[in-house]
Amino acid sequence: MDKTVNALRTLLNLLYQEQARDWSPQRRGWSTRHSRRKISSKAQQVREREYWTPVRERELEEWLSASDELVVNFSREKKVLYLPPLEKDAEFVPILSLECNLDETRTSIILRVMLVRQEKVGKELHGIGFRLESPECENQPRDKNEDMGKKKINGRHDFYHAQLLRGFDWGPPVKNLTWLPCSQPSFPLLANCPITLIFSLLLTLYGKKYCWEFYTRHSLHLHDMKQYMEKLQPWINWKDWK
């Protein structure tokens, strides 16, 4: 568990650095390092107006290094992590809310992502979202003081999966389809741990090439990540980029 916690801390810190560089005002009108396109001016405006309060680097470091366990809840703090800009559908801004609880008794992680756009400044926001989650079990202990002898029952979504999302529980309203089904469908993911779940997020938003380049670009910090990339090898052929 210690290795998983440390690896997850590293990944999240690197994601923060990536988005901070790509969304920097000094890069206005530039192409991102990983894209042939310029950053959309509409997306840049949404990002700069910060309709959702972004977590700052020092805050993130404090949350991630609070203890040997990893207990983080962006919703409770009403903070988000803006993710790097998209190449396709570039007018949308990807926004992440993380809920994670990793210790010796639990592996629970939920990545809630909203893709938000705005036609004009001052106009309503439009968007859609999804969430990537670890397996759900009925009767799963909610805290480490709860009786661990209690039998767990496999839930309907007892596998790493993705579901649709209408929005966050706080922040400005986002106009979308109110009838959007958020319990079903539930899509199985190419993940079996929190680390591969993060890579599934990168694959979902940015594709295979970006994901591999992210890994190689930060290889000095991600020297223990090879085992996780190999876990995805049966489904993702990395050899094209090696």
Secondary structure, 3 states (H helix, E strand, C coil): CHHHHHHHHHHHHHHHHHHHHHCCHHHCCCECCCCCCECCHHHHHHHHHCCCCECCHHHHHHHHCCCCCEEEEHHHHCCEEECCCCCCCCCCEEEEEEEEEECCCCEEEEEEEEEEECCCCCCCEEEEEEEEECCCEECCCCCCCCCCCCCCEECCCCCCEEEEECCCCCCCCEECCCCCCCCCCCEECCCCCHHHHHHHHHHHHHCHHHHHHHHHHCCCCCCCCHHHHHHHCCCCCHHHHC
